[in-house]
Amino acid sequence: MIPVCRLEDLPAGESVRLDTTPPVAVFNADGELFAVDDTCSHQDASLSEGWLEGCLVECPLHAASFDLRTGRPTCLPARKPVRTHQVYVEDGMIHVRLTGVEEGSAA
């Protein structure tokens, strides 16, 4: 598991980018925590710099929107989903377990 930050350091409506391989964005969507690959599947843009509304994040480049629960795009121009990752809170610290990434490849 990768430590992210303390729970109180990620307020509702905010996100943080992890410099892992691949980069991951962690979002606090109204008190629910989600983690997805940070790069939009349509074009190389950081989703952590996008706009969060409920469980949806909008890419800052072309307004493609992704459901943080599933990683699926909800509108064009994105057609491919982004990978989701497991998020845990332990002793007040947020952690992410990368999905589909070999152990040791998280930087």
A tleap script that builds the chain and sets N, CA, C and O, in Angstrom:
source leaprc.protein.ff14SB
mol = sequence {
  NMET ILE PRO VAL CYS ARG LEU GLU ASP LEU
  PRO ALA GLY GLU SER VAL ARG LEU ASP THR
  THR PRO PRO VAL ALA VAL PHE ASN ALA ASP
  GLY GLU LEU PHE ALA VAL ASP ASP THR CYS
  SER HIE GLN ASP ALA SER LEU SER GLU GLY
  TRP LEU GLU GLY CYS LEU VAL GLU CYS PRO
  LEU HIE ALA ALA SER PHE ASP LEU ARG THR
  GLY ARG PRO THR CYS LEU PRO ALA ARG LYS
  PRO VAL ARG THR HIE GLN VAL TYR VAL GLU
  ASP GLY MET ILE HIE VAL ARG LEU THR GLY
  VAL GLU GLU GLY SER ALA CALA
}
set mol.1.N position { 0.835 -1.184 0.000 }
set mol.1.CA position { 0.000 0.000 0.000 }
set mol.1.C position { 0.880 1.247 0.000 }
set mol.1.O position { 1.964 1.266 0.583 }
set mol.2.N position { 0.393 2.263 -0.655 }
set mol.2.CA position { 1.137 3.516 -0.778 }
set mol.2.C position { 0.497 4.570 0.121 }
set mol.2.O position { -0.693 4.854 -0.019 }
set mol.3.N position { 1.263 5.154 1.041 }
set mol.3.CA position { 0.695 6.229 1.859 }
set mol.3.C position { 0.469 7.476 1.010 }
set mol.3.O position { 1.300 7.832 0.174 }
set mol.4.N position { -0.674 8.136 1.237 }
set mol.4.CA position { -1.040 9.319 0.455 }
set mol.4.C position { -0.865 10.573 1.297 }
set mol.4.O position { -0.010 11.410 1.007 }
set mol.5.N position { -1.669 10.700 2.332 }
set mol.5.CA position { -1.633 11.847 3.239 }
set mol.5.C position { -2.581 11.555 4.394 }
set mol.5.O position { -3.281 10.542 4.387 }
set mol.6.N position { -2.604 12.430 5.373 }
set mol.6.CA position { -3.556 12.295 6.473 }
set mol.6.C position { -4.943 12.641 5.942 }
set mol.6.O position { -5.080 13.484 5.055 }
set mol.7.N position { -5.949 12.003 6.474 }
set mol.7.CA position { -7.324 12.218 6.033 }
set mol.7.C position { -7.716 13.687 6.138 }
set mol.7.O position { -8.380 14.215 5.246 }
set mol.8.N position { -7.311 14.351 7.220 }
set mol.8.CA position { -7.687 15.761 7.387 }
set mol.8.C position { -6.973 16.691 6.404 }
set mol.8.O position { -7.362 17.849 6.257 }
set mol.9.N position { -5.930 16.191 5.732 }
set mol.9.CA position { -5.208 17.003 4.749 }
set mol.9.C position { -5.803 16.910 3.340 }
set mol.9.O position { -5.292 17.537 2.412 }
set mol.10.N position { -6.884 16.129 3.175 }
set mol.10.CA position { -7.559 16.020 1.876 }
set mol.10.C position { -9.041 16.327 2.088 }
set mol.10.O position { -9.856 15.412 2.215 }
set mol.11.N position { -9.389 17.620 2.124 }
set mol.11.CA position { -10.778 18.001 2.388 }
set mol.11.C position { -11.711 17.622 1.238 }
set mol.11.O position { -11.267 17.389 0.114 }
set mol.12.N position { -12.996 17.565 1.533 }
set mol.12.CA position { -14.008 17.261 0.517 }
set mol.12.C position { -13.873 18.215 -0.664 }
set mol.12.O position { -13.679 19.419 -0.496 }
set mol.13.N position { -13.980 17.644 -1.869 }
set mol.13.CA position { -13.882 18.434 -3.094 }
set mol.13.C position { -12.470 18.614 -3.605 }
set mol.13.O position { -12.266 19.266 -4.629 }
set mol.14.N position { -11.488 18.051 -2.916 }
set mol.14.CA position { -10.082 18.223 -3.299 }
set mol.14.C position { -9.486 16.900 -3.802 }
set mol.14.O position { -10.072 15.829 -3.641 }
set mol.15.N position { -8.315 17.013 -4.409 }
set mol.15.CA position { -7.599 15.838 -4.909 }
set mol.15.C position { -6.106 16.009 -4.669 }
set mol.15.O position { -5.616 17.108 -4.407 }
set mol.16.N position { -5.408 14.896 -4.767 }
set mol.16.CA position { -3.958 14.907 -4.658 }
set mol.16.C position { -3.420 13.938 -5.710 }
set mol.16.O position { -4.023 12.899 -5.981 }
set mol.17.N position { -2.284 14.292 -6.293 }
set mol.17.CA position { -1.646 13.458 -7.325 }
set mol.17.C position { -0.463 12.734 -6.703 }
set mol.17.O position { 0.356 13.329 -6.004 }
set mol.18.N position { -0.392 11.423 -6.977 }
set mol.18.CA position { 0.739 10.615 -6.531 }
set mol.18.C position { 1.675 10.396 -7.699 }
set mol.18.O position { 1.239 10.011 -8.784 }
set mol.19.N position { 2.957 10.636 -7.487 }
set mol.19.CA position { 3.946 10.422 -8.545 }
set mol.19.C position { 4.388 8.968 -8.549 }
set mol.19.O position { 5.550 8.649 -8.298 }
set mol.20.N position { 3.433 8.099 -8.841 }
set mol.20.CA position { 3.695 6.671 -8.956 }
set mol.20.C position { 3.820 6.336 -10.441 }
set mol.20.O position { 3.725 7.222 -11.291 }
set mol.21.N position { 4.029 5.078 -10.746 }
set mol.21.CA position { 4.049 4.643 -12.147 }
set mol.21.C position { 2.943 3.627 -12.322 }
set mol.21.O position { 3.095 2.490 -11.876 }
set mol.22.N position { 1.847 3.982 -12.947 }
set mol.22.CA position { 1.480 5.280 -13.509 }
set mol.22.C position { 1.057 6.261 -12.406 }
set mol.22.O position { 0.777 5.845 -11.282 }
set mol.23.N position { 1.010 7.564 -12.728 }
set mol.23.CA position { 0.533 8.537 -11.745 }
set mol.23.C position { -0.921 8.240 -11.366 }
set mol.23.O position { -1.713 7.797 -12.197 }
set mol.24.N position { -1.252 8.488 -10.110 }
set mol.24.CA position { -2.589 8.217 -9.584 }
set mol.24.C position { -3.134 9.486 -8.946 }
set mol.24.O position { -2.396 10.242 -8.314 }
set mol.25.N position { -4.434 9.711 -9.118 }
set mol.25.CA position { -5.123 10.831 -8.474 }
set mol.25.C position { -6.048 10.270 -7.404 }
set mol.25.O position { -6.792 9.320 -7.647 }
set mol.26.N position { -5.995 10.869 -6.215 }
set mol.26.CA position { -6.875 10.480 -5.118 }
set mol.26.C position { -7.821 11.651 -4.873 }
set mol.26.O position { -7.387 12.793 -4.726 }
set mol.27.N position { -9.118 11.354 -4.831 }
set mol.27.CA position { -10.152 12.375 -4.686 }
set mol.27.C position { -10.955 12.157 -3.418 }
set mol.27.O position { -11.222 11.022 -3.025 }
set mol.28.N position { -11.339 13.261 -2.779 }
set mol.28.CA position { -12.308 13.227 -1.690 }
set mol.28.C position { -13.592 13.802 -2.265 }
set mol.28.O position { -13.748 15.018 -2.377 }
set mol.29.N position { -14.514 12.906 -2.631 }
set mol.29.CA position { -15.785 13.308 -3.235 }
set mol.29.C position { -16.849 13.305 -2.149 }
set mol.29.O position { -17.474 12.278 -1.885 }
set mol.30.N position { -17.050 14.456 -1.522 }
set mol.30.CA position { -18.050 14.605 -0.466 }
set mol.30.C position { -17.882 13.565 0.640 }
set mol.30.O position { -18.862 12.998 1.124 }
set mol.31.N position { -16.628 13.319 1.036 }
set mol.31.CA position { -16.347 12.403 2.128 }
set mol.31.C position { -16.028 10.986 1.695 }
set mol.31.O position { -15.566 10.193 2.514 }
set mol.32.N position { -16.259 10.638 0.432 }
set mol.32.CA position { -15.882 9.322 -0.091 }
set mol.32.C position { -14.558 9.453 -0.826 }
set mol.32.O position { -14.355 10.396 -1.590 }
set mol.33.N position { -13.664 8.509 -0.596 }
set mol.33.CA position { -12.342 8.561 -1.213 }
set mol.33.C position { -12.274 7.620 -2.407 }
set mol.33.O position { -12.723 6.476 -2.346 }
set mol.34.N position { -11.701 8.129 -3.495 }
set mol.34.CA position { -11.541 7.355 -4.725 }
set mol.34.C position { -10.143 7.587 -5.274 }
set mol.34.O position { -9.545 8.643 -5.068 }
set mol.35.N position { -9.628 6.573 -5.982 }
set mol.35.CA position { -8.330 6.704 -6.649 }
set mol.35.C position { -8.449 6.138 -8.053 }
set mol.35.O position { -8.990 5.051 -8.257 }
set mol.36.N position { -7.935 6.895 -9.023 }
set mol.36.CA position { -7.929 6.472 -10.424 }
set mol.36.C position { -6.579 6.846 -11.031 }
set mol.36.O position { -5.851 7.678 -10.489 }
set mol.37.N position { -6.256 6.219 -12.166 }
set mol.37.CA position { -5.079 6.672 -12.906 }
set mol.37.C position { -5.266 8.153 -13.194 }
set mol.37.O position { -6.362 8.579 -13.560 }
set mol.38.N position { -4.216 8.935 -13.035 }
set mol.38.CA position { -4.328 10.393 -13.140 }
set mol.38.C position { -4.418 10.894 -14.573 }
set mol.38.O position { -4.805 12.042 -14.791 }
set mol.39.N position { -4.078 10.080 -15.545 }
set mol.39.CA position { -4.034 10.533 -16.931 }
set mol.39.C position { -5.331 10.197 -17.646 }
set mol.39.O position { -5.762 9.044 -17.669 }
set mol.40.N position { -5.949 11.219 -18.230 }
set mol.40.CA position { -7.175 11.035 -19.007 }
set mol.40.C position { -6.920 10.029 -20.123 }
set mol.40.O position { -5.865 10.055 -20.757 }
set mol.41.N position { -7.882 9.144 -20.364 }
set mol.41.CA position { -7.713 8.134 -21.409 }
set mol.41.C position { -7.887 8.708 -22.812 }
set mol.41.O position { -7.561 8.034 -23.789 }
set mol.42.N position { -8.384 9.916 -22.935 }
set mol.42.CA position { -8.562 10.549 -24.243 }
set mol.42.C position { -7.284 11.247 -24.701 }
set mol.42.O position { -6.874 11.115 -25.855 }
set mol.43.N position { -6.667 11.982 -23.799 }
set mol.43.CA position { -5.452 12.712 -24.134 }
set mol.43.C position { -4.658 12.948 -22.848 }
set mol.43.O position { -5.218 12.894 -21.753 }
set mol.44.N position { -3.399 13.200 -22.976 }
set mol.44.CA position { -2.495 13.311 -21.833 }
set mol.44.C position { -2.797 14.564 -21.002 }
set mol.44.O position { -2.227 15.630 -21.232 }
set mol.45.N position { -3.705 14.411 -20.034 }
set mol.45.CA position { -4.051 15.508 -19.132 }
set mol.45.C position { -4.229 14.935 -17.731 }
set mol.45.O position { -4.685 13.802 -17.575 }
set mol.46.N position { -3.875 15.706 -16.722 }
set mol.46.CA position { -3.967 15.273 -15.332 }
set mol.46.C position { -5.391 15.440 -14.813 }
set mol.46.O position { -5.908 16.555 -14.749 }
set mol.47.N position { -6.022 14.326 -14.443 }
set mol.47.CA position { -7.377 14.398 -13.899 }
set mol.47.C position { -7.404 15.071 -12.536 }
set mol.47.O position { -8.427 15.632 -12.145 }
set mol.48.N position { -6.293 15.023 -11.807 }
set mol.48.CA position { -6.252 15.687 -10.503 }
set mol.48.C position { -6.376 17.206 -10.645 }
set mol.48.O position { -6.666 17.899 -9.669 }
set mol.49.N position { -6.158 17.721 -11.851 }
set mol.49.CA position { -6.311 19.154 -12.117 }
set mol.49.C position { -7.687 19.478 -12.697 }
set mol.49.O position { -7.972 20.622 -13.052 }
set mol.50.N position { -8.541 18.443 -12.788 }
set mol.50.CA position { -9.882 18.624 -13.344 }
set mol.50.C position { -10.865 19.126 -12.299 }
set mol.50.O position { -10.482 19.524 -11.199 }
set mol.51.N position { -12.156 19.099 -12.669 }
set mol.51.CA position { -13.219 19.599 -11.807 }
set mol.51.C position { -13.999 18.426 -11.257 }
set mol.51.O position { -14.413 17.530 -11.993 }
set mol.52.N position { -14.192 18.446 -9.951 }
set mol.52.CA position { -14.877 17.366 -9.248 }
set mol.52.C position { -16.294 17.802 -8.922 }
set mol.52.O position { -16.515 18.868 -8.348 }
set mol.53.N position { -17.260 16.958 -9.300 }
set mol.53.CA position { -18.651 17.205 -8.959 }
set mol.53.C position { -19.274 15.874 -8.577 }
set mol.53.O position { -19.494 15.012 -9.427 }
set mol.54.N position { -19.555 15.713 -7.290 }
set mol.54.CA position { -20.051 14.428 -6.802 }
set mol.54.C position { -18.990 13.369 -7.048 }
set mol.54.O position { -17.839 13.533 -6.643 }
set mol.55.N position { -19.372 12.285 -7.708 }
set mol.55.CA position { -18.439 11.189 -8.017 }
set mol.55.C position { -17.893 11.278 -9.435 }
set mol.55.O position { -17.377 10.294 -9.964 }
set mol.56.N position { -18.001 12.451 -10.054 }
set mol.56.CA position { -17.503 12.636 -11.411 }
set mol.56.C position { -16.346 13.623 -11.417 }
set mol.56.O position { -16.360 14.627 -10.705 }
set mol.57.N position { -15.336 13.315 -12.243 }
set mol.57.CA position { -14.249 14.266 -12.453 }
set mol.57.C position { -14.218 14.604 -13.938 }
set mol.57.O position { -14.305 13.723 -14.795 }
set mol.58.N position { -14.092 15.894 -14.224 }
set mol.58.CA position { -14.046 16.373 -15.603 }
set mol.58.C position { -12.614 16.716 -15.964 }
set mol.58.O position { -11.947 17.469 -15.255 }
set mol.59.N position { -12.145 16.158 -17.073 }
set mol.59.CA position { -10.798 16.422 -17.565 }
set mol.59.C position { -10.650 17.907 -17.891 }
set mol.59.O position { -11.553 18.500 -18.482 }
set mol.60.N position { -9.520 18.516 -17.513 }
set mol.60.CA position { -9.342 19.943 -17.762 }
set mol.60.C position { -9.096 20.296 -19.227 }
set mol.60.O position { -9.169 21.474 -19.579 }
set mol.61.N position { -8.807 19.328 -20.093 }
set mol.61.CA position { -8.518 19.643 -21.495 }
set mol.61.C position { -9.746 19.704 -22.392 }
set mol.61.O position { -10.011 20.726 -23.024 }
set mol.62.N position { -10.494 18.605 -22.444 }
set mol.62.CA position { -11.594 18.530 -23.397 }
set mol.62.C position { -12.922 18.176 -22.761 }
set mol.62.O position { -13.848 17.770 -23.463 }
set mol.63.N position { -13.039 18.319 -21.450 }
set mol.63.CA position { -14.293 18.128 -20.715 }
set mol.63.C position { -14.808 16.695 -20.723 }
set mol.63.O position { -15.990 16.472 -20.467 }
set mol.64.N position { -13.952 15.722 -21.012 }
set mol.64.CA position { -14.364 14.330 -20.833 }
set mol.64.C position { -14.585 14.130 -19.340 }
set mol.64.O position { -13.835 14.660 -18.520 }
set mol.65.N position { -15.601 13.375 -18.992 }
set mol.65.CA position { -15.943 13.171 -17.595 }
set mol.65.C position { -15.856 11.686 -17.264 }
set mol.65.O position { -16.215 10.841 -18.084 }
set mol.66.N position { -15.374 11.366 -16.048 }
set mol.66.CA position { -15.201 9.984 -15.616 }
set mol.66.C position { -15.903 9.764 -14.281 }
set mol.66.O position { -15.867 10.624 -13.400 }
set mol.67.N position { -16.540 8.604 -14.141 }
set mol.67.CA position { -17.150 8.204 -12.884 }
set mol.67.C position { -16.044 7.608 -12.013 }
set mol.67.O position { -15.436 6.605 -12.387 }
set mol.68.N position { -15.780 8.210 -10.867 }
set mol.68.CA position { -14.692 7.776 -9.999 }
set mol.68.C position { -14.945 6.395 -9.401 }
set mol.68.O position { -14.002 5.714 -8.997 }
set mol.69.N position { -16.201 5.977 -9.340 }
set mol.69.CA position { -16.528 4.659 -8.780 }
set mol.69.C position { -16.134 3.524 -9.720 }
set mol.69.O position { -15.756 2.443 -9.268 }
set mol.70.N position { -16.224 3.769 -11.027 }
set mol.70.CA position { -15.991 2.708 -12.013 }
set mol.70.C position { -14.829 3.000 -12.945 }
set mol.70.O position { -14.274 2.082 -13.548 }
set mol.71.N position { -14.451 4.283 -13.073 }
set mol.71.CA position { -13.431 4.699 -14.031 }
set mol.71.C position { -13.968 4.909 -15.428 }
set mol.71.O position { -13.229 5.334 -16.316 }
set mol.72.N position { -15.241 4.620 -15.641 }
set mol.72.CA position { -15.822 4.721 -16.986 }
set mol.72.C position { -16.091 6.171 -17.372 }
set mol.72.O position { -16.492 6.985 -16.540 }
set mol.73.N position { -15.862 6.484 -18.657 }
set mol.73.CA position { -16.206 7.829 -19.122 }
set mol.73.C position { -17.720 7.977 -19.184 }
set mol.73.O position { -18.434 7.017 -19.474 }
set mol.74.N position { -18.198 9.168 -18.914 }
set mol.74.CA position { -19.640 9.415 -18.956 }
set mol.74.C position { -20.035 10.246 -20.171 }
set mol.74.O position { -21.219 10.449 -20.435 }
set mol.75.N position { -19.029 10.727 -20.910 }
set mol.75.CA position { -19.318 11.503 -22.118 }
set mol.75.C position { -18.087 11.516 -23.013 }
set mol.75.O position { -16.978 11.193 -22.585 }
set mol.76.N position { -18.308 11.892 -24.250 }
set mol.76.CA position { -17.200 12.043 -25.202 }
set mol.76.C position { -16.416 13.301 -24.845 }
set mol.76.O position { -16.968 14.190 -24.197 }
set mol.77.N position { -15.180 13.405 -25.236 }
set mol.77.CA position { -14.505 12.595 -26.240 }
set mol.77.C position { -13.858 11.320 -25.709 }
set mol.77.O position { -13.373 10.519 -26.507 }
set mol.78.N position { -13.829 11.098 -24.391 }
set mol.78.CA position { -13.204 9.878 -23.865 }
set mol.78.C position { -14.093 8.673 -24.162 }
set mol.78.O position { -15.315 8.730 -24.024 }
set mol.79.N position { -13.455 7.594 -24.568 }
set mol.79.CA position { -14.175 6.349 -24.839 }
set mol.79.C position { -13.697 5.208 -23.945 }
set mol.79.O position { -14.444 4.267 -23.676 }
set mol.80.N position { -12.447 5.296 -23.487 }
set mol.80.CA position { -11.861 4.236 -22.670 }
set mol.80.C position { -11.891 4.641 -21.200 }
set mol.80.O position { -11.714 5.814 -20.872 }
set mol.81.N position { -12.117 3.668 -20.314 }
set mol.81.CA position { -12.103 3.985 -18.882 }
set mol.81.C position { -10.687 4.197 -18.373 }
set mol.81.O position { -9.715 3.812 -19.022 }
set mol.82.N position { -10.586 4.807 -17.216 }
set mol.82.CA position { -9.320 4.881 -16.488 }
set mol.82.C position { -9.374 3.815 -15.392 }
set mol.82.O position { -10.449 3.476 -14.898 }
set mol.83.N position { -8.226 3.299 -15.025 }
set mol.83.CA position { -8.167 2.245 -14.011 }
set mol.83.C position { -8.458 2.834 -12.638 }
set mol.83.O position { -7.981 3.919 -12.306 }
set mol.84.N position { -9.240 2.116 -11.845 }
set mol.84.CA position { -9.520 2.520 -10.465 }
set mol.84.C position { -8.602 1.741 -9.527 }
set mol.84.O position { -8.109 0.666 -9.870 }
set mol.85.N position { -8.382 2.298 -8.346 }
set mol.85.CA position { -7.507 1.683 -7.350 }
set mol.85.C position { -8.209 1.686 -5.996 }
set mol.85.O position { -9.091 2.508 -5.751 }
set mol.86.N position { -7.823 0.780 -5.133 }
set mol.86.CA position { -8.423 0.664 -3.810 }
set mol.86.C position { -7.846 1.718 -2.866 }
set mol.86.O position { -6.645 1.988 -2.873 }
set mol.87.N position { -8.722 2.305 -2.059 }
set mol.87.CA position { -8.329 3.317 -1.090 }
set mol.87.C position { -8.710 2.826 0.305 }
set mol.87.O position { -9.813 2.326 0.523 }
set mol.88.N position { -7.778 2.976 1.240 }
set mol.88.CA position { -7.986 2.571 2.627 }
set mol.88.C position { -7.606 3.728 3.540 }
set mol.88.O position { -6.728 4.529 3.218 }
set mol.89.N position { -8.274 3.804 4.674 }
set mol.89.CA position { -7.874 4.740 5.723 }
set mol.89.C position { -7.521 3.905 6.946 }
set mol.89.O position { -8.333 3.123 7.439 }
set mol.90.N position { -6.302 4.085 7.422 }
set mol.90.CA position { -5.830 3.350 8.595 }
set mol.90.C position { -5.145 4.334 9.533 }
set mol.90.O position { -4.192 5.012 9.149 }
set mol.91.N position { -5.635 4.405 10.758 }
set mol.91.CA position { -5.092 5.324 11.764 }
set mol.91.C position { -5.027 6.759 11.246 }
set mol.91.O position { -4.054 7.471 11.495 }
set mol.92.N position { -6.066 7.179 10.525 }
set mol.92.CA position { -6.142 8.547 10.033 }
set mol.92.C position { -5.309 8.836 8.798 }
set mol.92.O position { -5.270 9.976 8.336 }
set mol.93.N position { -4.638 7.822 8.250 }
set mol.93.CA position { -3.790 7.989 7.061 }
set mol.93.C position { -4.454 7.308 5.860 }
set mol.93.O position { -4.905 6.166 5.949 }
set mol.94.N position { -4.504 8.029 4.744 }
set mol.94.CA position { -5.049 7.474 3.502 }
set mol.94.C position { -3.954 6.665 2.811 }
set mol.94.O position { -2.808 7.102 2.712 }
set mol.95.N position { -4.327 5.484 2.338 }
set mol.95.CA position { -3.413 4.613 1.585 }
set mol.95.C position { -4.107 4.163 0.300 }
set mol.95.O position { -5.332 4.062 0.244 }
set mol.96.N position { -3.304 3.895 -0.729 }
set mol.96.CA position { -3.821 3.385 -2.001 }
set mol.96.C position { -3.115 2.083 -2.324 }
set mol.96.O position { -1.900 1.959 -2.169 }
set mol.97.N position { -3.893 1.119 -2.773 }
set mol.97.CA position { -3.333 -0.127 -3.309 }
set mol.97.C position { -3.596 -0.101 -4.809 }
set mol.97.O position { -4.746 -0.099 -5.248 }
set mol.98.N position { -2.514 -0.081 -5.591 }
set mol.98.CA position { -2.644 -0.003 -7.046 }
set mol.98.C position { -3.189 -1.304 -7.604 }
set mol.98.O position { -2.785 -2.392 -7.193 }
set mol.99.N position { -4.111 -1.175 -8.547 }
set mol.99.CA position { -4.735 -2.308 -9.211 }
set mol.99.C position { -4.048 -2.562 -10.543 }
set mol.99.O position { -3.860 -1.644 -11.341 }
set mol.100.N position { -3.678 -3.810 -10.777 }
set mol.100.CA position { -3.109 -4.169 -12.076 }
set mol.100.C position { -1.723 -3.615 -12.322 }
set mol.100.O position { -1.307 -3.486 -13.473 }
set mol.101.N position { -0.995 -3.282 -11.259 }
set mol.101.CA position { 0.361 -2.767 -11.377 }
set mol.101.C position { 1.255 -3.701 -10.581 }
set mol.101.O position { 0.936 -4.067 -9.449 }
set mol.102.N position { 2.374 -4.083 -11.175 }
set mol.102.CA position { 3.298 -5.006 -10.494 }
set mol.102.C position { 3.836 -4.386 -9.218 }
set mol.102.O position { 4.125 -3.191 -9.162 }
set mol.103.N position { 3.968 -5.236 -8.176 }
set mol.103.CA position { 4.589 -4.773 -6.934 }
set mol.103.C position { 5.981 -4.228 -7.222 }
set mol.103.O position { 6.720 -4.786 -8.034 }
set mol.104.N position { 6.321 -3.170 -6.572 }
set mol.104.CA position { 7.648 -2.584 -6.761 }
set mol.104.C position { 7.700 -1.542 -7.850 }
set mol.104.O position { 8.695 -0.829 -7.974 }
set mol.105.N position { 6.605 -1.433 -8.676 }
set mol.105.CA position { 6.647 -0.435 -9.744 }
set mol.105.C position { 6.104 0.905 -9.276 }
set mol.105.O position { 6.227 1.900 -9.991 }
set mol.106.N position { 5.509 0.950 -8.096 }
set mol.106.CA position { 5.060 2.238 -7.557 }
set mol.106.C position { 6.294 2.979 -7.041 }
set mol.106.O position { 7.070 2.448 -6.246 }
set mol.107.N position { 6.454 4.193 -7.502 }
set mol.107.CA position { 7.659 4.957 -7.150 }
set mol.107.C position { 7.474 5.702 -5.865 }
set mol.107.O position { 8.386 6.397 -5.418 }
savepdb mol mol.pdb
quit
